[in-house]
Amino acid sequence: MSYTLRIFHTDDVSAAEREAAAQRFRAALEASLGDASLVAPVYRAWLRLLLAHGEQDRPWDLNPAEQVLADQWEAAELAATRAAFGAERYMGDAHYELDIGDR
């Protein structure tokens, strides 16, 4: 399964800086999860957990397998956002969107 990544940023960031941030994001996300092919299924499973438990504060009441998945996604997302935007999110209001096709 493939995915599409979009980086959103403030107007003062060049297209080259945005592309570099996207490349860093992808590399860190895929490395953290172990392979590019795991991004879409892990993210899809995370979204299902979020839909089921999103109104509740963390930690959610998860079974052990769900907890491993949630921890995996959260660690990968943190690594990717830090790689793309820096620990201090140097790109201001920058954020990302993943499109994994049909959900």
Buried (B, 14 or more C-beta within 10 A) or exposed (E): EEBEBEBEBEEEBEEEBBEBBBBBBBBBBBBBBEEBEBBBBBBBBBBEBEEEBEEEEEEBEBEEEBBEBBEBBEEBBEBBBBBBBEEEEEBEEBBBEBEBEEE
